[in-house]
Amino acid sequence: YKDDNHKPEMALALEDFEALCGFVSSAELKDQLQQQPELRLCVGEEAASSFLQAESTEAKSALKAAFTALMTCDAEKVAGAIDAMVQRLTQDAAGNRSLSEKEELVLRLNQQYPNDVGVLSAFFLNQVRLAPGEAIFLAANEPHAYVSGELVECMASSDNVIRAGLTPKFRDTAVLCESLTYNTGPPEVLKGQRVHDHVKAYRPPFDEFEIQHIEVPAGESVAVPTNQGPLLLLVHAGAGAAKAAEGSSVKDAALQQQAELHRGSIVFVPAGTSLTYDASAAGALKIWVAAVNAKVFAAPVEAPAEVPAEVPAEALEAAKERVLVA
């Protein structure tokens, strides 16, 4: 692997977006193992039965064993199971049984990656749909696959990726299965919080970054709050300019005081630079910003000072009497 950094990331939908993220609940996976015989075949009866019978304290280790058994299943066995599943689901749909969303997804995935073990792994993962402007974040070592739709993606400074399915690229299945956290439950969906009239921020729980969206109406000029950290701007729509205020922290003479912006422009902004954005009259200027998470710069919360409680006089006298008796 290229570095020793972890790789949390966030995906923000630009249009209707679909993804597989994190492991489903134990209850949902148990239902799938009972309803999908082909899935259970590839997981294997030993691992499937152990998971179905596992107590809550054993659930995580049982999930790891079941997922590992599936992902390392013989490729020919996987291909045969998927062929049988596709045939069964197609016949069920023709017979007027409404397929579940996950079953419909499995059929779509198999069209793109025929007989890939990742097709069956979808039953282990949460199916998430995002509307434009919604986002999900993923801590390091959480399984995910982006299925459809355009997005803005931001991640920590790492080039490490471990793949095991639904890809033509190199796979390292053993390392993936060993590295995952095996936490369960759906991911939190962020809708962004308004931090300025023209700025919305999406803040995940990790320090490395947040995503901001700046929108300046056509023909207007907007000064936005100064960010204490560096920024990376990506212009999504519109045209205009970004201007650094006089007396800002731009000290390097090689840096421009003003940058012309258009769709596709990428601009680095040094920490502490006060910016004003001018939008052309042709349309709104829309910019995505990668920034250091604002909580990094938040003032630490001090613990309240402890004030000794006043002891009632009668309680004090009673305590003295107990000491004298002792």
Secondary structure, 3 states (H helix, E strand, C coil): CCCCCCCCEEEEECCCEEEEEEECCHHHHHHHHHHCHHHHHHHCHHHHHHHHHCCHHHHHHHHHHHHHHHHCCCHHHHHHHHHHHHHHHHHHHHCCCCCCHHHHHHHHHHHHCCCCHHHHHHHHEEEEEECCCCEEEECCCCCEEEEECCEEEEECCCCCCCCCCCCCCCCCHHHHHHHCCCCECCCCEECCEEEECCEEEECCCCCCCEEEEEEECCCCEEECCCCCCCEEEEEEECCEEEEECCCCCCCCCCCCCEEEECCCCEEEECCCCCEEEEECCCCCEEEEEEECCHHHHCCCCCCCCCCCCCCCHHHHHHHHHHHHHC
